[in-house]
């Protein structure tokens, strides 16, 4: 098969063909968007040799190359074609995701695709297309559109050059750049259809563990800069976590009628925004979480939950496996091979205090 056609076929599979998709238009934007991204990518060595390339970009690409080597040598992540090329997409995000949830539930709407399985989001390469789809959804749903700086093709395109580094994240703080690369490579290690929380929590665990190791061998200034960034993120995640738990308690309370739930939800959301304002007051003008807060609703809270729901369980598993990444991955693969209910039961044993929110009712 012609390589370009084969790549288009892979992109089409990743885009999906479920009955709740909107048709050929969605597939076409997925195929063409991914092809444009791949075609824009050039080997890192070419960028470094290009006299016209900005010095700052070359410095970041050198850093990214060392991060990529570290991913293999220290974290046992795949040694393949991914993240050895770079592309400037001339936009702020790789894709834009649409998420939706009912007004009194943290259960995400799902869309099903042949390769990715059923996931709680739907991605578009153009923000206008994402917004148009969001606007088309049932007005009883709470909907959000948010930018995504990187995505994984799960290793399916390594034969064609692999997932590239992108302008959408190359200038992130060094620790965050490392975490993104580690996270996306982790998806190539283990990926389970129809279990977004498992997949994202595993990748988040790898990014956190790997990020800590990377920073431990970095300069004191790099570590200090990242500590400021990460302290804010941890505080914000703690705030959103407590708000999710409060909302979940409201939505699942068998005593409350829908009107009362709606009233209590409004109070919880108002409290969330007040607490965020108090947090932000101590951040010296940093406003990075303003976009999330501005559109915060059930969909955004549920989508965020998928990224850290099972992290405590995976961290416990990593410790159980002697902090050995290869053994840890084998243990995760063994979990992935089990039926979903058995898999979740095993994770609960590893972290019994975890409370399921966004994914608890998914099939």
C-alpha positions, 0 to 999 in steps of 0.5 A: 500500500502507498505509504501516504494512503496507509497513513491515512488509513491508520488515521481513519481507524484512530478517528473512528467509525461508530454509530454515534459519529457524525459521518464522513466529514468527521473522518475526513478532518481526522485523516487530513488533520493528522496527515498535515501534522505528519507532513509538517514534521522534520527530523530534529537533526535537520532543525538543528542544522538549519541556520534559519531556525531560531536559537531558542528552538534549537536549545529546546530541541536539544533538551527534548532529545536528551529527555527522549534518551532519558525516557529509554535509559531510565524509564524503559519507555519505547525506543522507537521513531516517536519524538525524534521529529518536530513540527510547527503547526502554527496554532496553539493546540494539536487538537481540540477535544469536546466533552459532555456530561448531563446536568446532574452527573459526572458521567461523560458522554462517550464516542466509540472508535475501532482503535481507541475504543470508547472514550469520553471525548471527541477530537478535532484539528480545528477549534471551529470544527470542535465548537460546531460539534459542541454546539450541535449536542443536546442542549440538556448536556453540559459541554466544553471544548478545550485545547490539547497540546499533544496526543498519541497514535499509540505507536501505530505511526512509528513506521511513518516517523512516529509522533512528533514534538510540536510547537504546542508544548516545546516551550513548556518548562523543562519538567513539564516538557519531560512529563508530556513526552513520558506521558505520551510514550506511556500510551504506547506501552499499555492501552486498553480499549474502553477504559479512559481512566485506566489509560490516562491514570497509568500514563499520568503515573509514568509522567509523574514518576519520570518527571521526578527522576528527570528533575532530580538530575537537572540543575537547581534552577530548573528544579526550583522553576518547576517547583513553583509551577507544580505547586500551583498545579497541585493546589489547583488539582486538590481544589478540583478534586474536592469539588468533584467529590462534593458534586458527586455526593450531591448527584448520588444523594438518594434523598435529594430531588433534582431541584435541590440537587441543582441548587446545591450544585450551584452553591458548590460551583460558586464555592469552587470559584471563590476558593480559586480566586483565593488561591490565585491571589497568592500566585503573583499574577499567574492565570493559567487556570482561568480558562478551565474555571471560566467554563467549569462544568460537569464535563470539565470536572469529569474529563479531568478526573480521568487523568488522575483517578487511579494514580494512587493505585498505579503508584502503589503498584510501582512500589510493589514492583520494587520501583522497577519500570520494566516490572511495573509495565509487565504488571500493568499489562497483566492488569490490562488483560483482565476483564474490566471489573476484575481490573477495577477490583485489583486497582481498588485493592491497591488504593482502597481510598480511591472514590470513582467519579467520572468513570464509575458507570461506564460499561 
